[in-house]
Amino acid sequence: MSAVRPIDPLLPSPDVDLAERLFGELRARTGDSGGITRASYGDGEQLAHDMVKREAQALGLAIRVDAGLNLALTLPGRTRAPAVVIGSHLDSVPCGGNYDGAAGVLMGLAVAAGFRKAGLVPSRDLTVLVTRAEESTWFNASYIGSRGVLGLIAAEELDTVTRSDTGRSLGDHIAALGGDPAALARGEAMMSPANVACFIEPHIEQGPQLIADDRPVGVVTGIRGSFRHRAAACLGAYGHSGTTPHALRRDAVVGASALVMALQDLWDRLEAAGEDLTVTLGQFATDPREHAFSKVPGRVDFALDVRSQSTQTLETVKAEAYAIATRIERQHRVRFDWGPLSGSRPAVMDAGVVDGLVAAAEAQGVAAPRMPCGAGHDAAVFANAGIPSGMLFIRNANGSHNPHEHMAMADFAAAANVLSRFCLEICSETP
Ligand SMILES: [Zn+2]
């Protein structure tokens, strides 16, 4: 590994101490023995937004809140040229970790604070965007906050999408906190491709790759899209386990198992052909009220989650999965009820942004590998809206969506310095 080079004297130093203090405050105020909980449009998320807003005020950043209560904190530039936006979310899954989302927001704040303290006035606005409701465990809809920022919320979602714990609608939750669901329904947008030069989302890596590679920072090339059946079922017929002959059985567990094995074979085949893909089946359950060990299972519920960086691959797997299921239905006399279909489009990160982040890392003496991203992020919405986007991954142990996620502040500092250099590069040019 190359030695870390001395910091360029002109390079603003991101305020890592500020970020560390805020991580501590977040942990103290939104955590308990079970982990961190910051519900989307709930108390924890609101507290986190208020906290970040307070710090932005102290730094003298310009503050805007949009109809969906997303927060934009801006170090004003010399010109009104399209802004450099650094953003992420502050909500968490129930009993999650402290860094998922918050790391990106606090890194943006640390970078803006560094510019401020160095007395640097950027050539264009440098904005930290704090989105809402990124974790779809609370509302069964993806990227609510970032879609709201870009005016992409469908009016009916505000009434039909409800929060899993309260049962109240998205619009109701937004209004209760002082937002404006009617403006969201009209598609009012705080940002667009016309006023954003690029969107960068720093985020902890939620997989083990950087740990395995012994690298503090990675640069994302693309975000996998998905298709999902969250509430699928294989339906057969209950029967006496001792009296129902093999040929007359309609065994739902056998049908579902055949599907699992056939989809694993399909994954093997596509992966060998060089396709980017993950196939996950889970949440298998028979109903204990109807089922017993001495009964042929008549129904098994399950979930299917398929992800890829390629839309074409997702379409191929979907078509093949349905064809495989039809074959299994005939063979095992069962029926598949797939339930609702949901998912998201893959998002390709901008080649110029990716190269710029890699070059900024190199200039810092950090070898940042290029890598795909398996989880959904707000950056996907910006990329698919035509805004050049990128993601910077920070090494993180123990995965994510659990209280044991662990990011070393030294790795956060390394990533923050890379991001600060990247921003300085863009914000030094005359637009
Ligand atoms: Zn996240």
Residues whose N, C-alpha, C, O or C-beta is under 5 A from the ligand:
A	BS01	ZN	D100 G101
